[in-house]
Amino acid sequence: MTLDMPGKAADFLRATELEPAERAALDQGQAVRRGTGYTLRVTGLPALHRQLLDRCQSLDGAGAIPAQRKARREYENRVNTLG
């Protein structure tokens, strides 16, 4: 299953401690330019996308900038459509 992850979420995840399967999925993702930013096409099972989304939870906190919160919400909406 391939899903587009906002670049702000991908950048955050690259700077965090990940499991080997999660790191491999990010490393194998294909970056697609979108205006001034990008999205990362990540291929993996729905469970992998849910794990990555769980690791992004801190982007929804008080210390996050609005663009990071929006990126996490967009990724959450995409993951939730997986069922």
C-alpha positions as CSV (number, residue, x, y, z in Angstrom):
1,M,0.0,0.0,0.0
2,T,1.5,3.3,-1.1
3,L,0.5,6.5,0.8
4,D,1.7,10.1,0.4
5,M,3.3,11.5,3.6
6,P,3.7,15.3,3.9
7,G,7.3,16.4,3.9
8,K,7.1,18.0,7.3
9,A,6.1,14.7,8.9
10,A,8.7,12.8,6.9
11,D,11.4,15.3,8.1
12,F,10.3,14.9,11.7
13,L,10.4,11.1,11.5
14,R,13.8,11.0,9.9
15,A,15.1,12.8,13.0
16,T,13.6,10.3,15.4
17,E,14.5,6.8,16.6
18,L,12.7,4.3,14.4
19,E,12.4,0.6,14.1
20,P,14.4,-0.9,11.2
21,A,11.3,-1.6,9.1
22,E,10.0,2.0,9.6
23,R,13.4,3.4,8.7
24,A,13.6,1.2,5.6
25,A,10.2,2.4,4.4
26,L,11.2,6.0,4.8
27,D,14.5,5.5,3.1
28,Q,12.9,3.7,0.1
29,G,10.2,6.4,-0.2
30,Q,10.1,8.5,-3.3
31,A,10.1,12.3,-2.8
32,V,7.6,14.2,-5.0
33,R,8.0,18.0,-5.2
34,R,4.8,20.0,-4.3
35,G,5.2,23.7,-4.7
36,T,7.7,24.8,-2.0
37,G,7.5,21.5,-0.2
38,Y,7.3,17.9,-1.0
39,T,5.5,14.7,-0.2
40,L,7.1,11.3,0.3
41,R,5.5,8.2,-1.2
42,V,5.9,5.5,1.3
43,T,5.0,1.9,0.6
44,G,4.1,-0.4,3.4
45,L,1.3,-2.3,5.1
46,P,-1.4,-0.2,6.9
47,A,0.1,-1.3,10.2
48,L,3.4,0.4,9.2
49,H,1.6,3.6,8.4
50,R,-0.2,3.5,11.7
51,Q,3.1,3.0,13.6
52,L,4.6,6.0,11.7
53,L,1.5,8.1,12.5
54,D,1.8,7.2,16.2
55,R,5.4,8.4,16.2
56,C,4.2,11.7,14.8
57,Q,1.9,12.4,17.8
58,S,4.3,15.0,19.3
59,L,3.7,17.1,16.2
60,D,0.2,17.8,17.5
61,G,1.5,19.2,20.8
62,A,1.8,22.7,22.0
63,G,5.5,23.0,20.9
64,A,4.8,22.2,17.3
65,I,4.5,24.9,14.6
66,P,1.2,25.1,12.7
67,A,2.6,23.6,9.5
68,Q,3.8,20.5,11.4
69,R,0.4,20.1,13.1
70,K,-1.3,20.4,9.7
71,A,1.1,17.8,8.1
72,R,0.3,15.3,10.9
73,R,-3.5,15.8,10.5
74,E,-3.2,15.4,6.7
75,Y,-1.2,12.1,7.1
76,E,-3.7,11.0,9.8
77,N,-6.6,11.5,7.3
78,R,-4.8,9.5,4.7
79,V,-4.0,6.7,7.1
80,N,-7.6,6.6,8.3
81,T,-8.9,6.1,4.8
82,L,-7.0,2.8,4.7
83,G,-9.7,1.3,6.9
